[in-house]
């Protein structure tokens, strides 16, 4: 069978299997085993266990459970509520300042936890009721938190960036740095829209009500600063040549646990056990998907599907930006149905040779891909953040949450366009700190 036709068949079968309800990892293994057995015989199946476990034989993978523990320790405390309250006290006099405070808290909490659902849950529990009490529309209150939570997979340290780096053998340090400026740009776009929408509604003065003394503003800072110092310390250790990403993640996880115990009095062994248990579950899920995606990539390569797709695209006489538009459309649709980790592991090894062959930077592409995944997190039918927000505020309908988040989807599309016009937004900081990539 022609490899391109076989590739289309693999894509169709993979979609059907994943839609059947099986886990992503098991679905990828089932598809891989089925096609290898059918088109390559029993011999290829003998290599599957070796590939499955060999894909996990990577020192960089140690950073994933460590960063997850770090985020879980923060998520299990009142750190999110304190972040929200601190920003509210400092920004409350700004018209529309409460929604800006929520977005700022989402950005900071995302940097500490690296998790979009955790960010939505932590900030949303405090922010949504407060915004509704102050008179903000339900769509604005819910949509802004749903969109702000997506920042967790872009702003470093990001587990999604680690997965991309491992899947494409790209420097994780460079990827983290590449997400900084685009992440801040997205925060600025979100805040700008929020201020504009508040001004346009004519409720600017009413929604800017609230007054705190300087003593109240400074009183809450000691509870927030230690976590922010950990983030700065983690980034300094990585880019100052002090430690590897895995070693830095381990120290960061330990410090977050210690701060949770000291500042938030989390002395109960049961509470520590819950953090470790939940972190282990999430880590195993991600690592299992990584291992299964390795087998899936082997199947595509063994049946010459990857090579044929890359060769076919190379023969197309189209402008490279047209090609990038097609790639973005594919990623956007894939993000509607699959979690970011699954999309990256399945698509990145195929897409990377294609985009590099036409002159695009793989670090820049990682940021564009990640923003596409952010859009998927607040888009039906699988938009995870929509359901997290609905769980926090069940009296707000999914339709209202979705409509409220649509302006922020437009902000993300604008960010992708800006990255295409000015690639240096993603590549300048990595090159300045770590030098030009070879």
C-alpha positions in Angstrom: 0.0 0.0 0.0 1.2 3.5 -0.8 2.7 5.1 2.4 0.6 8.3 2.0 -2.6 6.2 1.7 -1.5 4.2 4.6 -0.9 7.4 6.6 -4.5 8.5 5.9 -5.7 5.1 7.1 -3.6 5.4 10.3 -5.0 8.9 11.0 -8.6 7.7 10.5 -8.2 4.6 12.7 -6.4 6.6 15.4 -9.2 9.1 15.6 -11.8 6.3 15.8 -9.9 4.5 18.5 -9.3 7.6 20.6 -13.0 8.6 20.3 -14.0 5.1 21.5 -13.2 6.2 25.1 -9.9 4.4 25.7 -7.0 6.3 27.2 -4.7 8.2 24.9 -1.7 5.9 25.7 -3.6 2.7 25.3 -5.2 3.9 22.1 -1.8 4.7 20.6 -0.4 1.3 21.6 -3.4 -0.5 20.1 -3.1 1.4 16.8 0.6 0.9 16.6 0.5 -2.8 17.4 -2.4 -3.4 14.9 -0.6 -1.7 12.0 2.8 -3.2 12.7 1.3 -6.7 12.9 -0.7 -6.2 9.7 1.9 -4.6 7.5 5.3 -5.6 9.1 4.6 -9.0 10.7 5.3 -10.4 14.1 9.0 -9.4 13.9 8.3 -5.8 14.5 6.1 -6.5 17.6 9.2 -8.0 19.3 10.7 -4.5 19.4 7.7 -2.8 21.0 8.6 -3.5 24.6 12.2 -2.3 24.0 10.9 0.9 22.4 8.3 1.5 25.0 10.7 1.4 27.9 13.6 2.9 26.0 11.6 6.0 25.4 11.5 6.5 29.1 15.3 6.1 29.4 15.9 9.8 29.4 17.3 11.8 32.3 15.4 14.9 31.3 12.1 13.1 32.0 12.9 13.3 35.8 12.0 17.0 35.6 8.3 16.2 34.8 7.3 14.5 38.1 9.4 17.1 40.0 7.7 20.1 38.4 4.3 18.4 38.9 5.1 17.9 42.7 6.1 21.6 42.8 2.7 22.6 41.2 0.7 20.2 43.4 2.3 21.5 46.6 1.4 25.1 45.6 -2.1 24.1 44.4 -2.9 22.3 47.7 -2.4 25.5 49.7 -4.0 29.0 49.8 -1.3 30.3 47.6 -3.7 30.9 44.7 -6.1 32.7 47.0 -3.3 34.8 48.4 -2.0 35.7 45.0 -5.5 36.8 43.9 -6.1 38.8 47.1 -2.7 40.5 46.9 -3.3 41.6 43.3 -6.9 42.7 44.1 -5.6 44.9 47.0 -3.1 46.6 44.7 -5.2 46.9 41.5 -8.7 47.3 42.9 -9.0 51.1 42.2 -8.3 50.6 38.5 -11.6 50.5 36.5 -12.1 46.8 35.7 -9.1 46.1 38.0 -10.7 43.0 39.5 -10.6 41.1 36.2 -7.1 42.4 35.6 -6.2 41.1 39.1 -7.6 37.7 38.2 -5.6 37.5 35.0 -2.4 38.6 36.8 -3.0 36.0 39.5 -3.6 33.4 36.8 -0.3 34.3 35.1 1.7 34.1 38.4 0.0 30.9 39.6 0.6 29.4 36.1 4.3 30.1 36.5 4.3 28.4 39.8 2.2 25.4 39.0 2.6 24.8 35.3 -0.9 23.4 35.2 -3.9 25.0 33.4 -6.7 23.1 35.3 -5.0 23.8 38.6 -4.7 27.5 37.8 -8.4 27.7 36.8 -9.4 25.9 40.0 -7.2 27.9 42.4 -7.9 31.4 41.1 -11.5 30.7 40.0 -12.7 29.6 43.4 -11.9 33.1 44.7 -12.1 35.3 41.7 -15.4 34.2 40.0 -17.7 34.7 43.1 -16.0 38.1 43.9 -16.4 39.4 40.3 -20.0 38.3 40.2 -20.6 40.0 43.6 -19.1 43.3 42.2 -21.4 43.2 39.2 -19.2 41.8 36.4 -21.2 39.8 33.8 -21.1 36.0 34.3 -19.4 35.6 30.9 -16.6 38.0 31.8 -16.1 36.5 35.2 -15.9 32.9 34.0 -14.4 33.5 30.5 -11.4 35.5 31.9 -10.5 32.8 34.4 -10.8 30.0 31.8 -8.6 31.9 29.4 -6.1 32.9 32.1 -5.7 29.3 33.2 -4.4 28.4 29.7 -1.2 30.4 30.5 -0.1 27.4 32.6 1.2 25.6 29.6 3.2 28.5 28.1 4.8 30.5 31.0 7.8 28.6 32.4 8.3 26.2 34.0 5.9 24.4 31.7 5.5 20.6 31.6 4.2 21.0 28.0 7.4 22.6 26.9 9.4 19.8 28.6 7.4 17.2 26.6 8.0 19.1 23.4 11.7 19.3 24.1 11.9 15.6 24.8 9.8 14.7 21.7 11.9 16.8 19.4 15.3 16.7 21.2 15.2 20.5 21.6 16.8 22.3 24.5 14.3 22.6 27.4 16.1 25.7 28.7 15.7 27.5 25.4 12.0 26.5 25.3 11.4 27.9 28.7 13.0 31.2 27.8 11.1 31.3 24.5 7.8 31.2 26.4 8.5 34.2 28.6 7.9 37.1 26.2 5.0 35.5 24.4 3.5 34.6 27.7 3.7 38.2 29.0 2.4 39.4 25.6 -0.7 37.2 26.0 -1.2 38.5 29.6 -1.0 42.0 28.3 -3.5 41.3 25.4 -5.9 39.6 27.9 -5.7 42.6 30.2 -6.0 45.1 27.4 -9.2 43.5 26.2 -10.6 43.3 29.8 -10.0 47.0 30.4 -11.5 47.9 27.0 -14.6 45.7 27.5 -15.1 47.3 30.9 -14.8 50.8 29.5 -17.1 49.9 26.6 -19.8 48.6 29.0 -20.0 52.0 30.7 -19.5 50.4 34.1 -15.8 51.4 34.5 -16.3 53.5 37.6 -18.7 51.1 39.3 -16.4 48.1 38.6 -13.4 49.9 39.9 -14.8 50.3 43.3 -12.9 49.1 46.4 -10.4 50.6 48.7 -7.5 49.1 50.8 -5.1 50.9 53.1 -1.3 50.7 52.4 -0.9 48.5 55.5 -3.4 46.0 54.1 -1.6 46.0 50.7 1.8 45.3 52.3 0.4 42.8 54.9 -0.3 40.0 52.4 3.0 40.2 50.5 5.1 37.9 52.9 2.7 35.0 52.1 3.3 35.4 48.3 6.9 36.4 47.9 8.5 33.1 48.9 6.8 31.2 46.0 7.8 33.9 43.6 11.4 33.7 44.8 11.3 30.0 44.2 10.3 30.6 40.6 13.1 33.1 40.1 15.5 30.8 41.9 14.5 27.9 39.6 15.0 30.0 36.5 18.3 31.4 37.7 19.7 28.0 38.6 18.8 26.7 35.1 20.2 29.7 33.1 23.0 30.5 35.5 24.7 27.1 34.8 24.1 26.1 38.5 22.1 22.9 37.8 20.3 20.9 35.0 16.5 21.3 34.6 16.0 18.0 36.4 18.1 19.0 39.4 16.5 22.4 39.5 13.0 20.9 39.4 13.9 18.5 42.3 15.1 21.4 44.5 12.1 23.5 43.5 9.7 20.7 44.5 11.4 20.3 47.9 11.3 24.0 48.6 7.6 24.3 47.6 6.8 21.4 50.0 8.8 23.1 52.8 7.1 26.4 52.2 3.7 24.8 52.2 4.5 23.2 55.5 6.0 26.3 57.1 3.8 29.2 55.8 0.5 27.3 55.4 1.0 24.9 58.4 0.6 21.8 56.2 2.0 19.4 58.8 -0.5 16.6 58.3 1.1 13.4 56.8 -2.2 12.8 55.1 -1.9 16.2 53.3 1.6 15.4 52.1 0.5 11.9 51.0 -2.3 13.5 48.9 0.2 15.8 47.2 2.6 12.9 46.4 -0.3 10.5 45.4 -1.9 13.0 43.0 1.5 14.0 41.5 2.4 10.3 41.0 -0.9 9.7 39.1 -0.4 12.7 36.8 3.3 11.9 36.2 2.5 8.2 35.4 -0.2 9.3 33.0 2.1 11.7 31.1 5.1 9.3 31.1 2.8 6.5 29.8 1.6 8.7 26.9 5.3 9.6 26.2 6.2 5.9 26.0 3.2 5.0 23.9 3.8 8.0 21.5 7.4 6.6 21.1 6.0 3.3 19.8 3.5 5.2 17.6 6.3 7.3 16.1 8.3 4.1 15.5 5.3 2.5 13.7 5.0 5.6 11.4 8.7 5.5 10.6 8.8 1.8 10.2 6.0 1.9 7.6 7.7 4.9 5.9 4.7 7.1 6.6 6.6 10.0 8.2 9.3 10.0 5.5 6.7 10.0 2.7 4.6 12.8 4.2 7.7 15.0 4.6 8.8 14.2 1.1 5.4 14.9 -0.3 5.1 18.2 1.4 8.6 19.1 0.2 7.5 18.7 -3.4 4.6 21.1 -2.9 5.2 24.4 -4.6 3.5 26.6 -2.0 4.6 29.6 0.0 6.0 28.6 3.4 3.4 30.8 5.2 0.6 29.0 3.4 2.1 25.8 4.7 2.3 27.3 8.2 -1.3 28.3 8.0 -2.3 24.7 7.1 -0.1 23.4 10.1 -1.8 25.9 12.4 -5.3 24.8 11.3 -4.3 21.2 11.8 -3.0 21.9 15.3 -6.1 23.9 16.2 -8.5 21.1 15.2 -6.3 18.5 17.0 -6.3 20.6 20.1 -10.2 20.6 20.1 -10.2 16.9 20.7 -6.9 15.8 22.3 -4.9 17.1 25.4 -1.8 19.2 24.6 0.6 16.4 25.6 -0.9 13.9 23.2 -1.0 16.4 20.3 2.7 17.3 20.8 3.9 13.8 21.1 1.9 12.6 18.1 2.4 15.6 15.8 5.7 17.3 16.7 8.1 14.5 15.4 6.2 14.6 12.0 5.8 18.4 11.8 9.3 19.4 13.0 11.3 18.1 9.9 8.7 19.8 7.7 8.8 23.2 9.3 12.6 23.3 9.6 13.0 22.3 6.0 11.2 25.5 4.9 13.2 27.7 7.2 11.1 28.0 10.4 12.9 27.9 13.8 11.9 24.9 16.0 12.0 27.0 19.2 9.6 29.6 17.6 7.4 26.8 16.4 7.1 25.4 19.9 5.6 28.6 21.1 3.1 28.8 18.2 2.1 25.2 18.8 1.6 25.8 22.5 -0.6 28.8 21.9 -2.7 26.6 19.6 -3.0 24.1 22.4 -4.1 26.9 24.7 -7.0 27.7 22.3 -8.0 24.0 22.5 -8.2 24.2 26.3 -11.1 26.7 26.0 -12.8 25.3 22.9 -15.4 22.6 22.7 -15.9 19.7 22.6 -13.0 18.7 25.0 -12.0 22.2 26.3 -10.9 21.1 29.7 -10.8 24.6 31.3 -14.5 25.1 30.4 -15.5 22.1 32.4 -13.2 23.1 35.3 -14.9 26.5 35.5 -18.3 24.9 35.1 -17.5 22.7 38.1 -16.5 25.7 40.2 -19.6 27.7 39.2 -22.2 25.2 38.1 -24.9 27.8 37.8 -23.0 29.4 34.9 -23.8 27.5 31.8 -21.1 26.1 29.5 -22.4 28.3 26.7 -21.9 31.4 28.8 -18.4 30.4 29.7 -17.6 29.6 26.1 -19.0 33.0 24.8 -17.1 34.8 27.6 -13.8 33.1 26.6 -14.1 33.8 22.8 -12.5 37.3 23.0 -9.5 35.7 24.6 -9.3 33.2 21.8 -9.1 36.2 19.4 -6.3 37.5 21.6 -4.4 34.2 21.2 -4.9 34.3 17.4 -3.5 37.9 17.4 -0.5 36.6 19.4 0.2 33.9 16.8 0.0 36.5 14.0 2.4 38.8 16.0 4.8 35.9 16.4 4.6 35.2 12.7 5.3 38.9 11.9 8.0 39.2 14.6 9.6 35.8 15.3 12.1 37.5 17.6 9.4 37.7 20.3 10.1 34.0 20.9 13.7 33.7 19.8 15.4 36.8 21.1 15.5 35.9 24.8 16.9 32.4 24.3 19.6 33.7 22.0 20.5 36.5 24.3 20.8 34.3 27.4 22.1 31.1 25.8 23.6 32.2 22.5 22.5 31.4 19.0 21.4 27.8 18.4 23.5 25.7 16.1 
